């Protein structure tokens, strides 16, 4: 399968598993899982073509590991990034001393004023390495990488989770925990 086809399938899966399952009449359980056979049936009835082999290729080869199969491979879900209500049943985790957040330069004024807010999503997404954060920021414009004083946040009572694909999640990052580029 071509990488462009994989990317197209991944974007579609993000839509139906993270944001709008109703687009194809898909039902997610409380933890965000969809039955694989129901997903394939509804995608194909909706005029798109998706096979189990294609789905497996996208899940296994997605560079961001956005999706996961259940242990018995009968269910699929997005690992994080939902704008719909789901309980991913994530365990609390102790973050490293610092984490990184990639954003676009145009968002800096708002972040300086309000901190990092989750908006429509369930959590703020943070990276363990600067390069990943920069790649996230590129998607939104001229990239800026913010340093997050995550260990200090946790000491002050903030909770962190680590998704299965290595993305650090938290509910809010107050500006006092953010090191902006000009602070370096």
N, C-alpha and C positions, 0 to 999 in steps of 0.2 A: 504494500500500500504506500502511495506517495505521501511525503510529509505534509503537503498541502491538504490532502484528503484527511489525514490524521488531525490536523489543526482544525479543519472544518467540523469534524465529528466532536472534537474536544470542546469547541465553542458551543455546539448544540447541547452536549451533555451538561455543560456548565449552566446553560439556560434552564434545562428541565430538572436538573438535580440540585441546583442552588437557588434558583429564583422563581421559575414559573412552570412547575410540573403540570399545571392545568393546560398548558399550551397543547399537550398531546393527551390530556385526560389521565395523566399518571398520578398514582396515589403513593405518597411517601409515608412511612410509618413515623412514629414520634422521634425516632433517632435518625431520620433522614434516609433510611434504606428504601429502595424500590426493588421489586422482584425483577430479576434479569429477563425472564421470559415475558413478563408484562411490558417492560420497557421495549424490548425488541418488537413485540406484536404491535404496540401502539405507534412506534416510530414508523414501521412498515405500512400500517393502515393509513397513516397520515401522509403518505405519498413520498416519504424518504426511504432509502434503502440502507439497512444496517444489519450485518450478520454478527453472530456470536464471535467469530474469528476477528472481525474488524473491531468489535467492542473490546475484546481481550487485548488486541494489539495497542489500542489507544490507552487502556488502563495501565498496561505494563510498560509502555514506552513514553508516556507523558513525562516530559522533563521536570515538571513541577509536582508530579505525583498527586494530581488533583483528585483522583478517584481511587476507590478501593472496592474490592470484592469482599463479601463475607467469607469466612473460612471454608464454607461448603460451596462457594461460588454461585449460590442461587440468588444473592442480593448484591446490589451495587449502591454506592453513595459517594457524594463529594466529601472530601476530607475536612474542608472548612470553606468559609466565604459565603455562607448562606445569607440571603436577605429575607428568607421565610423562617418561621419559627420551627426549629428542630433542636433536640437535645443530643449532642454528639457524645455525651457521656465521657467527656475528657477528664483525665485525672490532673489534679494540681501538680505543678512541677516547679522545681527551683531553677530560676534562670541563671545564666552566666552573669558576670559583673556588668557587662554592657551588651546591648542588642542594637540593631540598626533598623531604621525605617526609611524606605525610599519614597519620595514624593516628587512633585513638580515644583519648580521654583515659584510659580504663581500662587502656590498654597501657603507659602511661608508666613505672610502677614496674618492670615487666619489662625495658623498654628501658634504663632507667637502670642496671639490674643487668647485663644481658647484651649490650647493644648491639642493633643490628637484625640479626635472623637470618632466613634465607630459609625456614625451615620446610619444607613440602612442595614449594615451588616451586624453580626452578632459580636464581633471582636475587632480590635485593632490588630493588624498583622505585622509582626516583627521578624527580622532575620538574624541569624547567628553570624552572618558574614556580610561585610560591606559590599562585595560584588553583587550578591543576590539583591540586596536593597537597591543598589544603583540600577540594576536591570528592571526592577519593579518601577522605579521612578521614571525610567525612560518611556514606559508605556503611557505616561500622563503628560509628558512635555519635557522641558529641560530638567534633567534629574538633579536632585539634591538628596544627600544622605544625611540623616539626623542620627546622632548617637543618643541612645536611650540608657539612662542610668538605672537599669533594670534591677540589679541587686539591691540598690538603695530603695527603689519602689517597693520591692517585696518586704524589706525590713520595716517599711512604713505601713505595711498592711495590705498592699495590692496583691492580687492573685494572678498567677500566670498558669497557662496551660501549654502543652506541647502537642501539636497535632501529629498524626501518624506520618505525615510527609515533612516533618521538621520545621513547620512554621510555628513561631511563638505567638501566643494569643493573650490578650488582656482586654479589659473593658474600657479603659481610659488611660491616657498618659498626660498628666498635668505638665504644664510647661516648665515647672521647676526641675523636672527630670530629663529635660531635653537639652542636649548640647547642639547648638546651631553651628553652621559652618564658620561663621565669624568668631565663634568662641574658641576655635581650635588654635 
